[in-house]
Amino acid sequence: MILLLLFPLFLFSKNLVVTYFPLETHLVNKIAQKEVKIREITSRYVSTYKELPLSELSKLANTKIFFHFGLDIEKQYAEALLKYNPKLIVVDISSNIKKIKNNPYVWTDPLNLRAVAKNIYDTFIEYDKSKESYYKENYEKFLDEIDQTFLKVKQKINSSEIEYMYVFDNFWDYFAKRFGIVTIQREKRYLSIAEIPKMTEFSRDKNIKKLLFSQYDNKDFILSISSNLNLQTIDDDIFNQQWQLNLLNLAQNLTK
């Protein structure tokens, strides 16, 4: 009975924070672990802003910190939450990263996650100084995980012949830049018969064998290009919370 009575106090003693989607939750948990209780605005990434019911807005706003990647949609939610609770601390975990113009998807470069981890760590030690040693231990372990992931991906890419790949979006620009791959972005439309010979020659000249797409792409466009140019298609979701596994699988699929 005593434990049951103390349980709500135990939850209240944790740092209540909010994230937009599960990938951010995963990263925050790497640093804070048992010292944090996280509420998510959405259980899967969506790019369309949706007005929150007042009850949900109240629940999310009455937390301590809002961690986000600085995506446009997240800025909209930050504005809504701040209107409800001006004391909410809003933290862009992509701060101090050299950005590619108009591209917020910094986490596809594993080394950028070192800066992300630092931003999360610095926030917690600023607002929860008493547990600095705990956060520091978790932070340093996470840096080791990031470095190991980077080295495994780098080894895979370096041992392959891949230099170019087709993409439909700019989701993978940071990944490509880090590992020396050139992305050729294709329009999301069907190929015309007249285009095929020139594209076939270009693909052969650049030795392009892979077409990278996301679950948000129209599968008809994918089939149109891949079948006509004899490309291997790779489905990759950069918004997946299992970022390490996602990057390792991407490297594996690009190099096999």
Backbone as CSV, one residue per row, in Angstrom:
resi,resn,N_x,N_y,N_z,CA_x,CA_y,CA_z,C_x,C_y,C_z
1,MET,0.826,-1.203,0.000,0.000,0.000,0.000,0.869,1.265,0.000
2,ILE,1.941,1.245,0.804,2.844,2.393,0.880,3.496,2.646,-0.470
3,LEU,3.921,1.538,-1.136,4.544,1.672,-2.453,3.580,2.266,-3.461
4,LEU,2.340,1.867,-3.398,1.334,2.392,-4.319,1.124,3.883,-4.092
5,LEU,1.162,4.302,-2.842,0.992,5.713,-2.528,2.188,6.542,-2.969
6,LEU,3.386,5.945,-2.905,4.598,6.655,-3.277,4.824,6.715,-4.776
7,PHE,4.202,5.798,-5.541,4.436,5.702,-6.982,4.148,7.009,-7.720
8,PRO,3.014,7.689,-7.458,2.779,8.970,-8.135,3.836,10.015,-7.809
9,LEU,4.350,10.000,-6.558,5.399,10.932,-6.193,6.678,10.642,-6.944
10,PHE,6.936,9.332,-7.157,8.128,8.923,-7.906,8.064,9.433,-9.339
11,LEU,6.887,9.325,-9.972,6.716,9.816,-11.339,6.884,11.325,-11.395
12,PHE,6.342,11.995,-10.393,6.403,13.451,-10.385,7.833,13.948,-10.219
13,SER,8.659,13.150,-9.533,10.035,13.562,-9.294,10.884,13.498,-10.558
14,LYS,10.423,12.785,-11.562,11.167,12.704,-12.808,11.015,13.998,-13.602
15,ASN,11.950,14.221,-14.514,11.849,15.350,-15.417,10.808,15.036,-16.483
16,LEU,9.761,15.803,-16.546,8.734,15.630,-17.563,9.119,16.438,-18.796
17,VAL,9.300,15.756,-19.921,9.673,16.451,-21.148,8.760,15.986,-22.279
18,VAL,8.793,16.744,-23.366,7.978,16.396,-24.527,8.872,16.361,-25.762
19,THR,8.583,15.444,-26.690,9.251,15.373,-27.984,8.174,15.337,-29.056
20,TYR,8.587,15.506,-30.303,7.598,15.440,-31.374,7.329,14.001,-31.794
21,PHE,8.400,13.211,-32.007,8.195,11.844,-32.484,9.240,10.903,-31.863
22,PRO,9.064,9.579,-32.001,9.855,8.602,-31.248,11.366,8.664,-31.410
23,LEU,11.882,9.079,-32.570,13.336,9.172,-32.725,13.927,10.110,-31.681
24,GLU,13.287,11.245,-31.462,13.767,12.190,-30.462,13.646,11.609,-29.056
25,THR,12.581,10.875,-28.819,12.408,10.205,-27.524,13.558,9.250,-27.262
26,HIS,13.904,8.478,-28.270,14.998,7.508,-28.152,16.306,8.213,-27.792
27,LEU,16.598,9.325,-28.447,17.848,10.042,-28.210,17.885,10.678,-26.821
28,VAL,16.777,11.260,-26.398,16.714,11.856,-25.061,16.876,10.784,-23.989
29,ASN,16.257,9.641,-24.220,16.361,8.533,-23.260,17.791,8.024,-23.113
30,LYS,18.581,8.156,-24.151,19.973,7.711,-24.086,20.749,8.480,-23.015
31,ILE,20.395,9.740,-22.825,21.101,10.574,-21.851,20.436,10.541,-20.485
32,ALA,19.112,10.657,-20.452,18.404,10.811,-19.178,17.960,9.491,-18.565
33,GLN,17.592,8.528,-19.390,17.153,7.203,-18.950,16.110,7.289,-17.830
34,LYS,16.409,6.761,-16.664,15.407,6.647,-15.585,15.010,7.991,-14.973
35,GLU,15.746,9.047,-15.326,15.449,10.354,-14.730,14.439,11.167,-15.536
36,VAL,13.875,10.560,-16.574,12.983,11.327,-17.430,11.706,10.557,-17.732
37,LYS,10.639,11.287,-17.869,9.369,10.736,-18.343,8.971,11.565,-19.556
38,ILE,8.817,10.889,-20.705,8.644,11.607,-21.964,7.232,11.445,-22.531
39,ARG,6.672,12.562,-22.972,5.402,12.546,-23.684,5.664,12.929,-25.145
40,GLU,5.064,12.215,-26.065,5.255,12.464,-27.492,4.018,13.128,-28.096
41,ILE,4.255,14.066,-29.006,3.144,14.684,-29.715,2.522,13.686,-30.693
42,THR,3.370,12.885,-31.341,2.882,11.866,-32.270,3.702,10.592,-32.124
43,SER,3.067,9.459,-32.327,3.737,8.168,-32.177,4.491,7.745,-33.436
44,ARG,4.318,8.499,-34.517,5.082,8.284,-35.750,5.201,9.614,-36.477
45,TYR,6.301,9.808,-37.165,6.517,11.091,-37.825,5.461,11.355,-38.894
46,VAL,4.868,12.530,-38.837,3.973,13.018,-39.894,4.365,14.469,-40.175
47,SER,4.241,14.886,-41.434,4.702,16.220,-41.822,3.596,17.260,-41.798
48,THR,2.374,16.832,-41.512,1.237,17.744,-41.531,0.852,18.168,-40.113
49,TYR,0.746,19.474,-39.916,0.377,19.999,-38.604,-1.096,19.725,-38.314
50,LYS,-1.357,19.309,-37.093,-2.721,19.017,-36.672,-2.994,19.717,-35.347
51,GLU,-4.060,20.474,-35.305,-4.428,21.171,-34.068,-4.675,20.156,-32.950
52,LEU,-4.117,20.441,-31.789,-4.273,19.532,-30.654,-5.498,19.929,-29.827
53,PRO,-6.229,18.940,-29.330,-7.327,19.262,-28.396,-6.762,19.977,-27.175
54,LEU,-7.552,20.822,-26.563,-7.085,21.597,-25.423,-6.548,20.709,-24.307
55,SER,-7.203,19.576,-24.073,-6.756,18.668,-23.015,-5.364,18.108,-23.318
56,GLU,-5.128,17.780,-24.587,-3.825,17.250,-24.987,-2.767,18.344,-24.968
57,LEU,-3.123,19.519,-25.424,-2.204,20.654,-25.408,-1.779,20.979,-23.980
58,SER,-2.722,20.932,-23.066,-2.430,21.206,-21.661,-1.461,20.169,-21.096
59,LYS,-1.719,18.925,-21.419,-0.878,17.831,-20.928,0.558,17.954,-21.433
60,LEU,0.709,18.300,-22.710,2.032,18.410,-23.315,2.759,19.670,-22.860
61,ALA,2.029,20.768,-22.762,2.661,22.044,-22.412,3.114,22.081,-20.962
62,ASN,2.403,21.384,-20.096,2.749,21.395,-18.675,3.845,20.390,-18.364
63,THR,4.905,20.464,-19.151,6.125,19.695,-18.928,7.256,20.705,-18.745
64,LYS,8.455,20.202,-18.676,9.578,21.103,-18.395,10.306,21.544,-19.667
65,ILE,10.545,20.578,-20.578,11.376,20.847,-21.748,10.741,20.229,-22.992
66,PHE,10.814,20.942,-24.102,10.411,20.409,-25.399,11.669,20.250,-26.254
67,PHE,12.076,18.990,-26.487,13.226,18.691,-27.333,12.739,18.435,-28.764
68,HIS,13.382,19.083,-29.731,12.977,18.850,-31.122,14.164,19.092,-32.062
69,PHE,14.016,18.696,-33.332,15.076,18.803,-34.324,15.017,20.094,-35.148
70,GLY,14.103,20.972,-34.830,14.005,22.202,-35.586,13.281,22.056,-36.908
71,LEU,12.528,20.956,-37.070,11.720,20.800,-38.271,10.622,21.848,-38.265
72,ASP,10.191,22.264,-39.446,9.177,23.318,-39.527,7.928,22.981,-38.725
73,ILE,7.492,21.737,-38.822,6.278,21.339,-38.110,6.491,21.395,-36.597
74,GLU,7.702,21.114,-36.156,7.998,21.160,-34.721,8.008,22.602,-34.208
75,LYS,8.422,23.510,-35.059,8.389,24.928,-34.677,6.950,25.402,-34.490
76,GLN,6.052,24.862,-35.295,4.634,25.200,-35.147,4.099,24.715,-33.805
77,TYR,4.476,23.483,-33.443,4.022,22.940,-32.157,4.672,23.688,-30.996
78,ALA,5.921,24.084,-31.158,6.599,24.845,-30.102,5.861,26.149,-29.841
79,GLU,5.436,26.801,-30.905,4.690,28.063,-30.773,3.380,27.842,-30.027
80,ALA,2.680,26.748,-30.368,1.400,26.453,-29.705,1.608,26.129,-28.229
81,LEU,2.642,25.366,-27.920,2.910,24.987,-26.531,3.334,26.194,-25.696
82,LEU,4.133,27.077,-26.299,4.595,28.264,-25.580,3.464,29.237,-25.299
83,LYS,2.492,29.288,-26.171,1.328,30.143,-25.925,0.579,29.668,-24.689
84,TYR,0.543,28.355,-24.518,-0.152,27.782,-23.365,0.709,27.878,-22.113
85,ASN,2.022,27.659,-22.292,2.932,27.697,-21.146,4.220,28.422,-21.534
86,PRO,4.298,29.742,-21.333,5.475,30.532,-21.713,6.754,30.111,-20.994
87,LYS,6.628,29.357,-19.916,7.807,28.932,-19.160,8.419,27.638,-19.694
88,LEU,7.785,27.039,-20.675,8.316,25.804,-21.261,9.686,26.079,-21.881
89,ILE,10.652,25.222,-21.601,11.996,25.349,-22.178,12.005,24.621,-23.524
90,VAL,12.308,25.331,-24.582,12.319,24.742,-25.924,13.765,24.586,-26.391
91,VAL,14.146,23.350,-26.728,15.532,23.056,-27.090,15.596,22.432,-28.470
92,ASP,16.303,23.113,-29.378,16.563,22.567,-30.711,17.823,21.723,-30.628
93,ILE,17.662,20.407,-30.676,18.812,19.517,-30.490,19.711,19.443,-31.725
94,SER,19.349,20.181,-32.788,20.221,20.244,-33.966,21.098,21.492,-33.941
95,SER,21.079,22.230,-32.847,21.921,23.423,-32.726,23.397,23.044,-32.802
96,ASN,24.217,23.996,-33.274,25.677,23.824,-33.368,26.101,22.769,-34.385
97,ILE,25.221,22.507,-35.343,25.559,21.603,-36.440,25.582,22.429,-37.718
98,LYS,26.612,22.255,-38.539,26.683,22.960,-39.815,25.635,22.381,-40.750
99,LYS,24.671,23.198,-41.116,23.517,22.713,-41.873,23.725,22.831,-43.382
100,ILE,23.145,21.888,-44.093,22.991,22.000,-45.532,21.742,22.839,-45.756
101,LYS,21.804,23.803,-46.658,20.707,24.741,-46.863,19.376,24.027,-47.077
102,ASN,18.372,24.477,-46.339,17.002,23.946,-46.437,16.909,22.446,-46.163
103,ASN,17.817,21.949,-45.352,17.796,20.513,-45.035,17.983,20.319,-43.536
104,PRO,16.930,19.928,-42.815,17.019,19.763,-41.361,17.358,18.338,-40.909
105,TYR,17.565,17.404,-41.854,17.665,15.985,-41.491,19.086,15.598,-41.077
106,VAL,19.594,16.301,-40.089,21.006,16.198,-39.701,21.390,14.816,-39.172
107,TRP,20.422,14.091,-38.652,20.749,12.836,-37.971,21.141,11.707,-38.922
108,THR,21.030,11.888,-40.233,21.472,10.825,-41.145,22.995,10.761,-41.227
109,ASP,23.664,11.781,-40.720,25.121,11.714,-40.527,25.359,11.334,-39.077
110,PRO,25.883,10.131,-38.825,26.037,9.703,-37.427,26.907,10.632,-36.585
111,LEU,27.890,11.285,-37.205,28.742,12.181,-36.409,27.991,13.425,-35.946
112,ASN,26.951,13.814,-36.668,26.120,14.929,-36.196,25.417,14.585,-34.892
113,LEU,25.215,13.296,-34.659,24.538,12.883,-33.430,25.399,13.124,-32.188
114,ARG,26.696,13.300,-32.383,27.539,13.689,-31.254,27.112,15.067,-30.744
115,ALA,26.849,15.991,-31.683,26.382,17.333,-31.296,24.982,17.269,-30.709
116,VAL,24.125,16.419,-31.271,22.774,16.239,-30.742,22.842,15.751,-29.291
117,ALA,23.672,14.746,-29.061,23.833,14.203,-27.708,24.344,15.278,-26.747
118,LYS,25.273,16.104,-27.216,25.829,17.183,-26.380,24.747,18.197,-26.027
119,ASN,23.894,18.534,-26.984,22.813,19.492,-26.716,21.846,18.963,-25.663
120,ILE,21.530,17.673,-25.753,20.629,17.055,-24.769,21.298,17.008,-23.399
121,TYR,22.543,16.571,-23.387,23.302,16.475,-22.134,23.421,17.839,-21.458
122,ASP,23.806,18.863,-22.219,23.975,20.204,-21.654,22.670,20.727,-21.060
123,THR,21.568,20.396,-21.706,20.268,20.847,-21.198,19.952,20.225,-19.849
124,PHE,20.182,18.940,-19.733,19.862,18.257,-18.472,20.775,18.700,-17.330
125,ILE,22.052,18.904,-17.611,22.932,19.309,-16.506,22.686,20.770,-16.113
126,GLU,22.111,21.550,-17.031,21.765,22.928,-16.678,20.546,22.988,-15.768
127,TYR,19.562,22.129,-16.044,18.300,22.204,-15.305,18.142,21.101,-14.248
128,ASP,19.113,20.202,-14.192,19.077,19.141,-13.179,20.515,18.855,-12.743
129,LYS,21.165,19.881,-12.248,22.593,19.853,-11.918,22.959,18.748,-10.930
130,SER,22.053,18.400,-10.042,22.361,17.431,-8.983,22.676,16.036,-9.530
131,LYS,22.239,15.753,-10.750,22.460,14.423,-11.322,23.446,14.469,-12.493
132,GLU,24.326,15.447,-12.452,25.267,15.644,-13.564,26.121,14.410,-13.834
133,SER,26.607,13.772,-12.802,27.480,12.605,-13.000,26.733,11.461,-13.688
134,TYR,25.457,11.315,-13.359,24.630,10.268,-13.992,24.456,10.561,-15.480
135,TYR,24.123,11.818,-15.795,23.939,12.192,-17.193,25.256,12.076,-17.967
136,LYS,26.349,12.440,-17.328,27.647,12.388,-17.998,28.023,10.955,-18.347
137,GLU,27.776,10.034,-17.444,28.089,8.622,-17.713,27.282,8.116,-18.910
138,ASN,26.004,8.425,-18.933,25.156,7.997,-20.047,25.570,8.665,-21.355
139,TYR,25.910,9.937,-21.262,26.343,10.702,-22.433,27.598,10.094,-23.056
140,GLU,28.560,9.765,-22.234,29.818,9.207,-22.742,29.610,7.817,-23.346
141,LYS,28.723,7.037,-22.762,28.400,5.727,-23.333,27.736,5.887,-24.697
142,PHE,26.863,6.879,-24.795,26.166,7.110,-26.051,27.139,7.572,-27.137
143,LEU,28.111,8.409,-26.766,29.121,8.830,-27.735,29.883,7.626,-28.282
144,ASP,30.173,6.682,-27.428,30.857,5.453,-27.878,29.989,4.690,-28.889
145,GLU,28.687,4.604,-28.620,27.766,3.927,-29.541,27.739,4.625,-30.899
146,ILE,27.698,5.945,-30.854,27.679,6.733,-32.088,28.954,6.488,-32.896
147,ASP,30.101,6.529,-32.209,31.379,6.342,-32.896,31.489,4.950,-33.508
148,GLN,31.017,3.956,-32.791,31.071,2.588,-33.308,30.179,2.444,-34.540
149,THR,29.022,3.067,-34.496,28.118,3.028,-35.658,28.767,3.712,-36.852
150,PHE,29.353,4.876,-36.619,30.032,5.599,-37.700,31.129,4.746,-38.335
151,LEU,31.948,4.118,-37.525,33.070,3.334,-38.040,32.592,2.123,-38.844
152,LYS,31.517,1.487,-38.388,30.981,0.340,-39.116,30.422,0.746,-40.475
153,VAL,29.699,1.864,-40.494,29.145,2.357,-41.765,30.277,2.784,-42.697
154,LYS,31.253,3.502,-42.162,32.392,3.975,-42.961,33.152,2.806,-43.579
155,GLN,33.361,1.773,-42.796,34.073,0.590,-43.299,33.311,-0.057,-44.453
156,LYS,31.999,-0.145,-44.314,31.158,-0.727,-45.362,31.243,0.084,-46.650
157,ILE,31.056,1.393,-46.519,31.044,2.259,-47.690,32.419,2.284,-48.367
158,ASN,33.471,2.368,-47.567,34.822,2.460,-48.123,35.257,1.196,-48.858
159,SER,34.684,0.063,-48.459,35.062,-1.206,-49.100,34.229,-1.491,-50.346
160,SER,33.358,-0.558,-50.699,32.493,-0.726,-51.871,32.925,0.211,-52.994
161,GLU,32.235,0.105,-54.122,32.536,0.958,-55.271,31.469,2.037,-55.473
162,ILE,30.557,2.170,-54.545,29.457,3.118,-54.735,29.950,4.565,-54.671
163,GLU,29.592,5.341,-55.688,29.932,6.754,-55.741,28.696,7.628,-55.966
164,TYR,27.677,7.068,-56.630,26.462,7.804,-56.956,25.240,6.957,-56.600
165,MET,24.135,7.637,-56.315,22.865,6.931,-56.141,21.727,7.889,-56.473
166,TYR,20.631,7.327,-56.971,19.430,8.109,-57.242,18.604,8.210,-55.965
167,VAL,17.989,9.387,-55.757,17.081,9.588,-54.625,15.875,10.385,-55.107
168,PHE,14.785,10.316,-54.368,13.610,11.132,-54.649,13.513,12.348,-53.725
169,ASP,14.256,12.308,-52.610,14.179,13.379,-51.613,15.574,13.755,-51.148
170,ASN,15.650,14.813,-50.341,16.940,15.240,-49.791,17.189,14.660,-48.400
171,PHE,16.470,13.616,-48.059,16.582,13.014,-46.728,18.000,12.546,-46.415
172,TRP,18.752,12.107,-47.431,20.036,11.443,-47.209,21.239,12.320,-47.535
173,ASP,21.049,13.621,-47.656,22.149,14.509,-48.042,23.297,14.495,-47.038
174,TYR,22.977,14.508,-45.751,24.039,14.501,-44.734,24.792,13.177,-44.743
175,PHE,24.061,12.086,-44.890,24.681,10.760,-44.977,25.619,10.713,-46.185
176,ALA,25.126,11.145,-47.336,25.909,11.090,-48.570,27.163,11.965,-48.472
177,LYS,27.003,13.162,-47.923,28.146,14.065,-47.787,29.213,13.476,-46.872
178,ARG,28.798,12.891,-45.781,29.753,12.319,-44.826,30.550,11.182,-45.442
179,PHE,29.888,10.359,-46.250,30.556,9.157,-46.751,30.941,9.234,-48.232
180,GLY,30.943,10.455,-48.767,31.484,10.668,-50.099,30.656,10.091,-51.234
181,ILE,29.339,10.123,-51.101,28.444,9.626,-52.143,27.694,10.814,-52.744
182,VAL,27.556,10.815,-54.065,26.820,11.876,-54.748,25.381,11.425,-54.963
183,THR,24.425,12.228,-54.520,23.014,11.907,-54.730,22.496,12.614,-55.973
184,ILE,21.812,11.876,-56.816,21.164,12.422,-58.004,19.662,12.396,-57.748
185,GLN,19.092,13.576,-57.512,17.670,13.617,-57.160,16.798,13.620,-58.408
186,ARG,15.855,12.673,-58.438,14.931,12.525,-59.553,13.580,13.148,-59.199
187,GLU,12.920,13.672,-60.209,11.573,14.185,-59.998,10.613,13.026,-59.735
188,LYS,9.586,13.331,-58.961,8.584,12.304,-58.646,7.523,12.286,-59.750
189,ARG,7.910,11.667,-60.852,7.007,11.548,-61.995,7.407,10.326,-62.817
190,TYR,6.551,9.941,-63.727,6.844,8.819,-64.602,7.898,9.210,-65.634
191,LEU,8.696,8.243,-66.052,9.654,8.464,-67.125,8.944,8.412,-68.474
192,SER,9.361,9.293,-69.361,8.853,9.209,-70.734,9.765,8.284,-71.531
193,ILE,9.249,7.736,-72.594,10.039,6.829,-73.428,11.273,7.543,-73.978
194,ALA,11.128,8.819,-74.293,12.237,9.580,-74.870,13.386,9.767,-73.879
195,GLU,13.092,9.764,-72.594,14.130,9.999,-71.565,14.991,8.771,-71.307
196,ILE,14.438,7.603,-71.527,15.087,6.366,-71.082,16.483,6.159,-71.663
197,PRO,16.702,6.312,-72.984,18.058,6.078,-73.516,19.122,6.964,-72.880
198,LYS,18.808,8.259,-72.716,19.778,9.187,-72.134,20.055,8.851,-70.672
199,MET,19.016,8.506,-69.942,19.198,8.160,-68.532,19.943,6.844,-68.368
200,THR,19.688,5.929,-69.261,20.392,4.643,-69.224,21.884,4.851,-69.435
201,GLU,22.214,5.703,-70.388,23.622,6.009,-70.659,24.271,6.714,-69.463
202,PHE,23.533,7.661,-68.877,24.052,8.383,-67.712,24.288,7.431,-66.542
203,SER,23.337,6.544,-66.299,23.456,5.589,-65.195,24.633,4.650,-65.397
204,ARG,24.827,4.238,-66.624,25.940,3.346,-66.935,27.275,4.064,-66.762
205,ASP,27.316,5.332,-67.211,28.552,6.118,-67.117,28.949,6.359,-65.665
206,LYS,27.956,6.624,-64.793,28.226,6.903,-63.380,28.164,5.642,-62.514
207,ASN,27.882,4.529,-63.147,27.769,3.246,-62.434,26.729,3.326,-61.306
208,ILE,25.569,3.909,-61.638,24.492,4.047,-60.652,23.617,2.799,-60.698
209,LYS,23.540,2.121,-59.562,22.784,0.878,-59.497,21.699,0.890,-58.417
210,LYS,21.652,1.968,-57.634,20.731,2.014,-56.492,19.768,3.204,-56.604
211,LEU,18.557,2.957,-56.202,17.538,4.006,-56.103,17.013,4.006,-54.676
212,LEU,17.255,5.102,-53.977,16.889,5.209,-52.561,15.571,5.965,-52.436
213,PHE,14.629,5.380,-51.701,13.328,6.027,-51.535,12.817,5.813,-50.114
214,SER,11.751,6.529,-49.769,11.158,6.383,-48.445,9.745,5.852,-48.578
215,GLN,9.189,5.478,-47.452,7.839,4.928,-47.444,6.796,5.957,-47.864
216,TYR,7.190,7.236,-47.923,6.263,8.294,-48.291,6.174,8.483,-49.809
217,ASP,7.050,7.795,-50.564,7.074,7.953,-52.013,6.037,7.078,-52.701
218,ASN,5.567,7.565,-53.833,4.632,6.820,-54.662,5.358,5.637,-55.308
219,LYS,4.876,4.455,-55.050,5.560,3.258,-55.542,5.537,3.149,-57.060
220,ASP,4.583,3.810,-57.709,4.517,3.773,-59.169,5.705,4.494,-59.792
221,PHE,6.103,5.621,-59.209,7.273,6.340,-59.708,8.533,5.488,-59.534
222,ILE,8.609,4.828,-58.409,9.759,3.980,-58.120,9.873,2.869,-59.152
223,LEU,8.775,2.201,-59.417,8.754,1.112,-60.390,9.097,1.609,-61.785
224,SER,8.609,2.792,-62.134,8.869,3.354,-63.456,10.364,3.527,-63.704
225,ILE,11.076,4.088,-62.724,12.515,4.315,-62.890,13.305,3.029,-62.758
226,SER,13.017,2.252,-61.714,13.824,1.059,-61.446,13.718,0.014,-62.545
227,SER,12.534,-0.176,-63.082,12.363,-1.198,-64.117,13.004,-0.781,-65.433
228,ASN,12.909,0.497,-65.759,13.471,0.978,-67.017,14.992,1.124,-66.973
229,LEU,15.533,1.387,-65.810,16.979,1.596,-65.693,17.691,0.441,-65.000
230,ASN,16.936,-0.594,-64.676,17.507,-1.782,-64.030,18.237,-1.419,-62.733
231,LEU,17.524,-0.738,-61.853,18.091,-0.295,-60.583,17.571,-1.138,-59.431
232,GLN,18.408,-1.302,-58.423,17.966,-1.940,-57.181,17.354,-0.861,-56.297
233,THR,16.154,-1.083,-55.800,15.480,-0.106,-54.946,15.742,-0.395,-53.471
234,ILE,15.906,0.668,-52.712,16.172,0.550,-51.272,15.184,1.433,-50.527
235,ASP,14.375,0.841,-49.702,13.394,1.549,-48.887,14.039,1.908,-47.553
236,ASP,14.139,3.201,-47.270,14.798,3.640,-46.039,13.970,4.724,-45.360
237,ASP,13.682,4.531,-44.092,12.890,5.481,-43.311,13.793,6.190,-42.315
238,ILE,14.184,7.420,-42.631,15.115,8.130,-41.746,14.461,8.543,-40.436
239,PHE,13.134,8.475,-40.365,12.417,8.884,-39.160,12.240,7.734,-38.161
240,ASN,12.760,6.583,-38.512,12.681,5.420,-37.632,13.494,5.669,-36.368
241,GLN,12.950,5.332,-35.228,13.657,5.590,-33.970,14.910,4.736,-33.815
242,GLN,14.985,3.601,-34.512,16.169,2.752,-34.442,17.218,3.267,-35.423
243,TRP,17.763,4.433,-35.134,18.645,5.112,-36.082,19.913,4.322,-36.383
244,GLN,20.479,3.647,-35.382,21.707,2.886,-35.607,21.474,1.727,-36.562
245,LEU,20.452,0.947,-36.280,20.116,-0.185,-37.138,19.767,0.302,-38.535
246,ASN,19.075,1.425,-38.604,18.678,1.977,-39.892,19.900,2.346,-40.740
247,LEU,20.887,3.006,-40.141,22.092,3.391,-40.867,22.917,2.181,-41.279
248,LEU,23.005,1.192,-40.396,23.768,-0.017,-40.715,23.099,-0.792,-41.846
249,ASN,21.775,-0.878,-41.811,21.044,-1.555,-42.881,21.181,-0.793,-44.199
250,LEU,21.156,0.535,-44.126,21.309,1.346,-45.321,22.681,1.103,-45.958
251,ALA,23.712,1.107,-45.143,25.064,0.851,-45.649,25.153,-0.541,-46.275
252,GLN,24.544,-1.509,-45.609,24.549,-2.881,-46.120,23.850,-2.961,-47.476
253,ASN,22.698,-2.335,-47.585,21.926,-2.398,-48.835,22.589,-1.626,-49.970
254,LEU,23.280,-0.555,-49.638,23.963,0.234,-50.672,25.188,-0.468,-51.236
255,THR,25.773,-1.343,-50.447,27.067,-1.931,-50.844,26.979,-3.394,-51.276
256,LYS,25.807,-3.996,-51.159,25.741,-5.417,-51.542,25.456,-5.584,-53.025
